[in-house]
Amino acid sequence: MRSPASLAAILSLTAVPALAAPQVVTDLVPTGALVQEVMGDLAEVRVLLPQGASAHHYQMRPSDAQALQGADLVIWMGPDLTPWLSRASDTLSGATQLRLLEVEGVALRDYAADGAEDHTDHDDHDDHDDHDDHAGHDHNHTGTDPHAWLNIANAGPWLEAIATTLSEQDPDNAATYRANAEAAADRIGALDDRLRDRLAPHSQDRFVVFHDAYGHFTDHFGLQPAIAVSLGDASTPSAARIDQIRTRITETGAVCAFPEQAHDASLIQTVTEGSDIRIGGELSPEGGMLSPGAGQYEALMTQMTDTIIDCLAAE
């Protein structure tokens, strides 16, 4: 007859192992950071967009396609931001998808809602003699602004949706997902209050950015709309648009202009040439200068605020 100790040893060898946490693939660093907050140390989240790449114009590598095919869950903003991932997602068979822009309770905005900036260069299109130079024409840019992670209030509903989706796939760890999501939401909510207090003295300052990605940020924190050199898809601006931006800089008394990581800094130099505007540090709305991981969403929002204030507050 076996002893209780030996019987326990046998049972431990034959017990059914706990199911592994879902394999999760995300689009951007801020998305991956929020998912990693919820997952904790149960698994490492894969972020597709590499450091230094543009979310709008990235081309997927074979390793990205392989990661997608092996994923249990794909969490991303949606096709308006990353058309390259939209095409790939259509071929997924086994993975569940969570599109964050479709989550209930998320604050959305439309490009056309920003009446202060013109997103169509009508004069450029009215000149029929220039139609041979299609690359130099801007186009209508309306619809949903997909840069919604820059409204820090959206982190709360996203964390809850991520926890719910993970819990459906991995019920054994549901309590952990919920607890992690609640802790992250509390911490990010406190950061929101601190950033709002810091930005408040600059609510009337005007500034220039590379592309129209900052409306969620300026709306949420009560800032004046940023003057964008390029449209929201980071397309190359026409000569007519550049002339319009120069005029806007003069008319608004803009005090700072910010180049952007992964984009041509010479365009900022072009639109500010001859003005007294200060050139600030490089912004990275997609978190392209950060490594994936928990805490990086807060790092992104803090770094963006620091960079903007450092220039606006300079004497």
Salt bridges, closest charged atoms under 4 A:
GLU37 OE1 - ARG187 NH2 2.78
ASP64 OD1 - ARG46 NH2 3.22
ASP64 OD2 - ARG61 NE 3.53
GLU102 OE2 - ARG99 NH1 3.79
GLU117 OE2 - ARG206 NH2 2.90
GLU117 OE2 - ARG248 NH2 3.08
ASP121 OD1 - ARG241 NH1 3.95
ASP145 OD2 - ARG109 NH1 2.80
ASP145 OD1 - HIS147 ND1 2.72
ASP192 OD1 - HIS220 NE2 2.96
ASP205 OD2 - HIS202 ND1 3.00
ASP212 OD2 - HIS119 ND1 3.05
ASP219 OD2 - ARG109 NE 2.81
ASP233 OD2 - HIS139 NE2 3.32
ASP243 OD1 - ARG246 NH1 3.53
GLU251 OE1 - ARG248 NH1 3.83
GLU260 OE2 - HIS211 ND1 2.98
GLU260 OE2 - HIS263 NE2 3.56
GLU298 OE2 - ARG187 NE 2.92
ASP306 OD1 - ARG198 NH2 2.81
